[in-house]
Amino acid sequence: MKKVLSVVIAMSLLLLAGQVMAAKIMTPDSIEGVNVVNAEWVKDNQDTVKVFDARKKGEYVEGHIPGSISAPYKEKSAKTVDFDPSMDKMKMSKFPADKSTPIAVYCNGVKCWKSYKTIVLLKKAGYTELNWLRDGYPGWTEKGYPVE
């Protein structure tokens, strides 16, 4: 009986975990004044755009778009368009002083808000050439593109 109960509890926890994962909120489709780009665009423009990875440092170390710069966005705010950036941490010093430098930012895909929030803050700071790889690292790897 204890084994059956253990199995039922384990199955219930797995089901609950699956529901929590499915409930993650997708990022908006676009950001006004920002180009939403795909992996092919990033690959074709790597010589002219600085690419930034907003994921955790450990994720960057495990694999990233070649040449991208680790700029982790430490997120505690809500995953909403009206998030409170004062709850989060981002090192603006990672980004170019020249605010007209073409920049692309990515994280872990359409349900990851770190790149969205990074782009929003860069836009508010006056950066003008912003490109958002909304599909993120998963979009890059699905294409079979190289990683470092």
Buried (B, 14 or more C-beta within 10 A) or exposed (E): EEEEEEEEEEEEEEEEEEEEEEEEEEBBEEBEEBBBBBBEBBBEBBEEBBBBBBBBEEBBEEBBBEEBBBBBBEBEBEBEEEBEBEEBEBEEEBBBEEBEBBBBBBBBBBBBBBBBBBBBBBBEEEBEBBBBBBBBBBBBBEEEBEEE
